[in-house]
Amino acid sequence: MSNDPRAALQALVSAFEEHLVAASNRRSDDDPAVDGAYIAIADAFDAYEEALYDAYDEVTPLTVFAEEEDSDDEDDDEDDEDDEELLEDNEMLDEDLVDEEDYEDLDDTDGARTGR
């Protein structure tokens, strides 16, 4: 793997071009050439992002999403309940992180600020 962002960018562009060729020559919905080209884009993007960050401490505004496997409706309902429980836990944690006394100290030192 190269840490040169320009080489990584060229590899990413090549992966996009190969994906276009594979997609235009698709033989079925599950064509392994298209699937392979899809994965090659994700891998090349990750390499580019890493090289860009290593060289310039910079990132792109893009994200590679992992494909989710199909599941039945029962599993989805259970996941939704778990998400709601996590959200409630996070809300409790957010409230605990705010300490009103910290803001009162700031109000005492800065006459422009008012208490809550």
Rosetta blueprint (number, residue, H / E / L):
1 M L
2 S L
3 N L
4 D L
5 P H
6 R H
7 A H
8 A H
9 L H
10 Q H
11 A H
12 L H
13 V H
14 S H
15 A H
16 F H
17 E H
18 E H
19 H H
20 L H
21 V H
22 A H
23 A H
24 S H
25 N L
26 R L
27 R L
28 S L
29 D L
30 D L
31 D L
32 P H
33 A H
34 V H
35 D H
36 G H
37 A H
38 Y H
39 I H
40 A H
41 I H
42 A H
43 D H
44 A H
45 F H
46 D H
47 A H
48 Y H
49 E H
50 E H
51 A H
52 L H
53 Y H
54 D H
55 A H
56 Y H
57 D L
58 E L
59 V L
60 T L
61 P L
62 L L
63 T L
64 V L
65 F L
66 A L
67 E L
68 E L
69 E L
70 D L
71 S L
72 D L
73 D H
74 E H
75 D H
76 D H
77 D H
78 E H
79 D H
80 D H
81 E H
82 D H
83 D H
84 E H
85 E H
86 L H
87 L H
88 E H
89 D H
90 N H
91 E H
92 M H
93 L H
94 D H
95 E H
96 D H
97 L H
98 V L
99 D L
100 E H
101 E H
102 D H
103 Y H
104 E H
105 D H
106 L H
107 D H
108 D H
109 T H
110 D L
111 G L
112 A L
113 R L
114 T L
115 G L
116 R L
